[in-house]
Amino acid sequence: MSSIAATPPATAARTSRRRRPSTAAVYRWELRKLISQKRTYLGLGLAILPPLIFVVFQNLRHRHDRGAENIFISQITHSGLATPVLMLLFESFLLLPVVASLVAGDIVAAEDGNGTLKTILTRSVNRGQVFAAKALGAMTYAVLAVFLSAAVGTAAGVASWGFNSVTTYSGTVVSAPRALLLVFAANAVFLIPLLTVASIGVLLSTATRNSAASVVGAVGVVIVMLIVAQIPGLEGLRPYLIQEQFENWHGLLRTPTDWTPIGHSAWVCALYAGPALFAAYLVFLRRDVAGG
């Protein structure tokens, strides 16, 4: 009679659960894959080049826009902290959504195109973990792009025009340290609609299995909404369109802070992002592994 007892099923199950990587570990795998991809750096380059070009252009221009319509344009040479605010204005409607879509639209579809999704889904991780890691990876990239652009714009602006106080939309002068906090808080609020675009990109990437179509589709949603907002008779829809939420960070740069547009942006974007991610999750769960 053998002295080696068979492993009870319950013990085997516990051992299998212990060996299964955590969702955090799968998320780190996704980040390592992003670091190794050229598209990652292309998007980050698109995010940081505009503030650098803007600062160089303004230094060569040697002209003051005192009568400018936007209050921050008139402060360009007074304080370097006006630069990241202007960059957020200029990049918000198209460039940063494109940057976020470059990864969000590719995050699942690339695995299909390379034929590696089948391998991933047969590892000792469940599909929910893989999907969560990919969605979080796309969101992390969007966050990095926004704050990297803000950091480069701030550094370049301060190096050129100093770390000085700024005047807000309400006409209130705020100190440089507080203005710096407001700048990065504004970028954080801007992420609400941008992460919504990334969520739509993840859905398209999962459903279409085509990177190019997903990237173009996610950006196309923003462009279509821009067009809809200009159609006469549809003005009532504007407060509920994604692209309108890209300006709601302006409430932080008023005195006192206007939280109403920020709260509005949060719930409107949740109505887009929540269903998009849930639909993407359902599609991913039902993915035919044998078919790729």
C-alpha positions in Angstrom: 0.0 0.0 0.0 1.4 3.4 -1.0 2.4 5.7 1.8 1.7 8.8 -0.5 -1.9 9.9 0.0 -3.7 11.5 -2.9 -4.2 15.3 -2.6 -7.8 16.0 -1.6 -9.8 18.1 -4.2 -10.3 20.9 -1.7 -6.5 21.2 -1.1 -5.8 21.1 -4.8 -8.3 24.0 -5.3 -6.7 26.0 -2.6 -3.3 25.4 -4.1 -4.6 26.5 -7.5 -6.1 29.7 -6.0 -2.8 30.5 -4.2 -0.9 30.1 -7.5 -3.2 32.3 -9.5 -1.6 35.8 -9.9 -3.4 38.7 -8.4 -5.1 41.3 -10.5 -2.3 43.7 -9.5 0.3 41.4 -11.0 -1.7 41.1 -14.3 -1.9 44.9 -14.3 1.9 45.1 -13.9 2.2 42.8 -16.9 0.1 45.2 -19.0 2.2 48.1 -17.9 5.3 46.3 -19.0 3.8 45.6 -22.4 2.9 49.3 -22.8 6.4 50.3 -21.9 7.8 48.1 -24.7 5.5 49.4 -27.4 6.4 52.3 -29.8 2.8 53.6 -29.9 3.1 54.4 -26.2 5.9 56.8 -26.8 4.3 58.2 -29.9 1.3 59.3 -27.9 3.4 60.7 -25.1 5.4 62.7 -27.7 2.2 64.1 -29.0 1.2 65.2 -25.5 4.5 67.0 -24.7 5.5 68.6 -28.0 2.7 71.3 -28.1 3.7 73.0 -24.9 7.4 73.0 -25.9 6.5 74.4 -29.4 4.2 76.9 -27.8 6.9 78.3 -25.4 9.5 78.5 -28.1 7.1 80.3 -30.4 6.1 82.8 -27.8 9.8 83.5 -26.9 10.6 84.1 -30.5 7.5 86.2 -31.0 8.2 88.9 -28.4 4.7 90.2 -28.4 2.2 90.8 -25.6 -1.4 89.9 -26.0 -2.8 92.3 -23.5 -6.2 92.6 -25.2 -6.7 88.9 -25.7 -10.1 87.4 -25.2 -8.9 84.7 -22.9 -7.5 86.0 -19.6 -4.7 83.5 -19.5 -3.5 84.4 -23.0 -2.9 88.0 -21.7 -0.8 86.5 -18.9 1.6 84.4 -21.0 4.7 86.5 -20.3 3.6 87.5 -16.8 3.6 84.0 -15.3 4.7 80.6 -16.6 1.7 79.1 -14.9 -0.5 80.4 -17.6 1.1 78.0 -20.1 -0.3 74.7 -18.8 -3.8 76.2 -18.6 -3.6 77.4 -22.2 -2.2 74.0 -23.3 -5.2 72.3 -21.6 -7.5 74.6 -23.6 -5.7 74.0 -26.9 -5.2 70.2 -26.5 -8.5 69.3 -24.9 -10.8 68.9 -27.8 -8.8 66.7 -30.1 -5.2 66.1 -29.3 -5.4 64.5 -25.9 -8.5 62.4 -26.9 -6.3 61.1 -29.8 -3.5 60.3 -27.4 -5.7 58.4 -25.0 -7.4 56.5 -27.9 -4.0 55.4 -29.3 -3.7 53.0 -26.4 -7.3 52.4 -25.4 -8.2 51.4 -28.9 -5.2 49.1 -29.2 -5.2 47.5 -25.7 -7.3 44.4 -26.6 -7.3 44.5 -30.4 -3.5 44.3 -30.6 -3.6 41.0 -28.8 -6.0 39.7 -31.4 -3.9 41.0 -34.3 -0.8 39.4 -32.8 -2.5 36.2 -32.0 -1.4 36.4 -28.4 -4.9 36.8 -26.7 -5.4 33.0 -26.9 -2.2 32.5 -24.9 -3.2 35.1 -22.3 -6.6 33.7 -21.7 -5.3 30.2 -21.2 -2.9 31.3 -18.4 -3.8 30.7 -14.8 -5.8 34.0 -14.6 -9.5 34.5 -15.2 -10.9 36.8 -17.9 -12.1 39.3 -15.4 -8.5 39.9 -14.2 -7.2 40.3 -17.8 -10.0 42.7 -18.7 -9.5 44.8 -15.5 -5.8 45.0 -16.1 -6.2 46.1 -19.7 -8.9 48.7 -18.8 -6.7 50.0 -16.0 -3.7 50.1 -18.3 -5.5 52.3 -20.8 -6.7 54.6 -18.0 -3.2 54.8 -16.5 -1.8 55.8 -19.9 -4.4 58.6 -20.3 -3.6 59.9 -16.8 0.2 59.8 -17.5 -0.3 61.7 -20.8 -2.3 64.5 -19.2 0.0 65.1 -16.3 3.1 64.7 -18.3 1.8 67.4 -20.7 0.9 69.6 -17.7 4.3 69.1 -16.1 6.2 69.9 -19.3 4.1 72.9 -20.0 4.6 74.2 -16.4 8.3 73.6 -16.4 8.8 75.3 -19.8 6.5 78.2 -18.9 8.1 78.8 -15.5 11.6 78.6 -17.0 10.7 81.2 -19.5 8.5 83.6 -17.6 8.8 82.8 -13.9 6.8 81.3 -11.1 4.5 84.2 -10.5 0.9 84.8 -9.4 -2.0 84.5 -11.9 -5.4 86.0 -12.3 -8.3 83.6 -12.5 -11.4 83.7 -14.7 -13.1 85.7 -11.8 -10.4 88.3 -11.9 -9.0 87.2 -8.6 -5.2 87.2 -8.2 -3.9 84.0 -6.6 -0.4 83.2 -5.4 1.9 81.1 -7.5 1.8 78.0 -5.1 -2.0 78.0 -5.1 -2.1 78.6 -8.8 0.1 75.5 -9.3 -2.2 73.4 -7.3 -5.2 74.7 -9.3 -3.5 73.9 -12.5 -3.0 70.3 -11.6 -6.4 70.0 -10.1 -7.8 71.3 -13.4 -6.0 68.6 -15.2 -7.4 66.0 -12.8 -10.9 67.2 -13.5 -10.2 67.2 -17.2 -9.5 63.5 -16.9 -13.2 62.8 -16.2 -14.2 63.1 -19.9 -10.9 61.9 -21.2 -11.2 58.6 -19.3 -14.7 58.4 -20.8 -13.2 58.5 -24.3 -10.7 55.9 -23.2 -13.6 53.7 -22.0 -15.2 53.9 -25.4 -11.9 53.1 -27.0 -11.6 49.9 -24.8 -15.1 48.9 -25.9 -14.3 49.3 -29.6 -11.0 47.6 -29.1 -12.7 44.6 -27.5 -15.7 44.5 -29.9 -14.1 45.2 -33.3 -10.7 43.4 -32.8 -9.2 46.1 -35.0 -6.8 48.6 -33.6 -7.1 51.2 -36.3 -10.9 51.1 -36.4 -11.0 51.4 -32.6 -8.7 54.4 -32.4 -10.5 56.2 -35.2 -13.8 55.2 -33.8 -13.1 56.6 -30.3 -11.9 59.9 -31.7 -14.8 59.8 -34.2 -17.3 59.8 -31.3 -15.8 63.1 -30.0 -15.8 64.6 -33.5 -19.4 63.6 -34.2 -20.5 65.1 -30.9 -18.7 68.3 -31.8 -20.7 68.4 -35.0 -24.0 67.6 -33.3 -23.4 70.5 -30.9 -23.3 72.9 -33.8 -26.6 71.7 -35.4 -29.4 74.3 -34.9 -32.2 73.0 -32.8 -30.1 70.6 -30.9 -28.7 73.1 -28.4 -30.5 71.2 -25.6 -28.3 68.2 -26.1 -25.0 70.1 -25.6 -24.8 69.8 -21.8 -25.0 66.0 -22.2 -22.4 65.6 -24.9 -18.9 64.4 -24.0 -17.0 67.2 -25.7 -18.9 69.8 -23.6 -17.4 68.2 -20.4 -13.9 69.1 -21.5 -14.4 72.7 -20.4 -15.9 72.0 -17.0 -12.5 72.3 -15.2 -12.9 76.0 -15.7 -15.0 76.0 -12.4 -11.7 75.4 -10.5 -10.2 78.6 -11.8 -13.0 80.8 -10.4 -13.4 82.4 -7.0 -15.2 81.0 -5.2 -14.8 77.5 -6.8 -17.7 76.6 -9.0 -18.3 72.9 -8.3 -21.6 72.7 -10.3 -20.0 72.0 -13.8 -17.6 69.6 -12.2 -20.3 67.5 -10.6 -22.3 67.7 -13.9 -19.3 66.4 -15.8 -18.9 63.5 -13.4 -22.4 62.1 -13.7 -22.8 62.8 -17.4 -19.5 61.0 -18.2 -20.5 58.1 -15.9 -23.5 57.6 -18.1 -21.1 57.0 -21.1 -18.2 55.3 -19.4 -20.1 52.9 -17.2 -22.1 51.1 -19.9 -19.1 51.2 -22.3 -16.9 49.3 -19.8 -19.7 46.9 -18.8 -20.4 46.1 -22.5 -16.7 45.6 -23.2 -16.5 43.3 -20.2 -19.4 41.2 -21.4 -17.9 40.9 -24.9 -14.5 40.0 -23.4 -16.1 37.3 -21.2 -17.7 35.7 -24.2 -14.6 35.9 -26.4 -14.0 32.8 -28.5 -10.5 31.7 -27.4 -10.2 29.2 -30.1 -11.0 31.8 -32.7 -8.4 34.2 -31.2 
